[in-house]
């Protein structure tokens, strides 16, 4: 019985539940081929050094197992035909190199998603920046309203005087209109 | 008269606990150029035995996209 490890890259679109399904599916296919999985380590989502299938990012998963005969060859064929796996690398290891991971796949996935959220402070800043001006605008609009109401109250008297002027102007305009109409009638 | 030698000492011979593995791509990054080429042992001071292991590890890391095959010098 020999010890092997396979590092494979899962499509970056797969997250949380779907990622778990793929990891479990790969383990099941390994069991069918006569292998026994010893440890699964989730490296998380990271940027690829070069594009694979037009993808910039990928989720790395390390699977350590033992098997014999053509286990690795058949497993490689399985991975090759899986559309969700971008690339894989199988190497032989010694029994001492097997990792002791106590965490389940679920806890690892949830931990990695939290880390990913922590690593994106820029988005949060943007959100806060976007929110702040709106609040300010709302506050300022409120304050504007209050101020404008105050101003309205204070300038009501002035406005009245200006309204009077406006009425006078309107009267003049109406008189002019009447004169124009009279001249038109005369011409007819 | 003591003979002064400028010969560098292999860091992997000095520190035997340091293993050369494709998974330790951050360490391997020190032994490739900006363009992605493997730096010769006579420049880094790595002995021929460990240089062979390094070359193998770098090629495995390239295969799984942990290290680049080549980087265009215009995009440094």
Boltz contact constraints between the chains, C-beta under 6 A:
constraints:
  - contact:
      token1: [A, 7]
      token2: [B, 64]
      max_distance: 6.0
  - contact:
      token1: [A, 48]
      token2: [B, 65]
      max_distance: 6.0
  - contact:
      token1: [A, 49]
      token2: [B, 65]
      max_distance: 6.0
  - contact:
      token1: [A, 49]
      token2: [B, 67]
      max_distance: 6.0
  - contact:
      token1: [A, 49]
      token2: [B, 68]
      max_distance: 6.0
  - contact:
      token1: [A, 50]
      token2: [B, 65]
      max_distance: 6.0
  - contact:
      token1: [A, 50]
      token2: [B, 68]
      max_distance: 6.0
  - contact:
      token1: [A, 87]
      token2: [B, 64]
      max_distance: 6.0
  - contact:
      token1: [A, 89]
      token2: [B, 63]
      max_distance: 6.0
  - contact:
      token1: [A, 89]
      token2: [B, 64]
      max_distance: 6.0
